[in-house]
Amino acid sequence: MTIYIGNLSFQAEQEHLFDLFSEYGEVKNCSLPLDRETGRKRGFAFVEMVNDEDEQKAIDDLQDVEWMGRMIRVSKATPRERSGGPRGGGGGGGGYRN
């Protein structure tokens, strides 16, 4: 399971999140996605912990808590749907046939 953290302060760094979530158990991975065009933080992060029970405890304890001046939203991350699957066939030219 991966944890989604939303409404993050733009001053938050990976080390800050690592420290915060380490209070609940061993952190496996932590990422703060950047905007592709600007290179700036997007205001959310993902944290993966070694133990699912520790992750759930962190979610329960940190939901709607003020951290670094912002009320953070913490929840189980849901996988994104992959785009680019099979495409529909090209439609005909429309109209009528004789």
C-alpha positions, 0 to 999 in steps of 0.5 A: 500500500502507498500513502497519498499526502495532499495539500502539502506545503511547498516547503516540504522536502523528502527528509521532512516526510521521511521524518514524519512517517518514520514515527510510525514505522520503517519508510520504504520510499518517499516521493514529491512529484514535480511539475514537468514544465516548471520543475516546482513541487505539485503540493502532494507526495507519496510515502510507502512504508514496509508494514501495511499496519504502520501505514494504516496507523499513519493514515489514521493519525495524520488525516486532517492534521496541520503540518508545516502550516497546512491541513494535510490530507492523508489517504491510501493512494489509488493506482492511476488508470493507464491511458493509451489502451486499445483505441477504437477503430477509425470511423467511416466517412459517415453519410450514406452508401448506395 
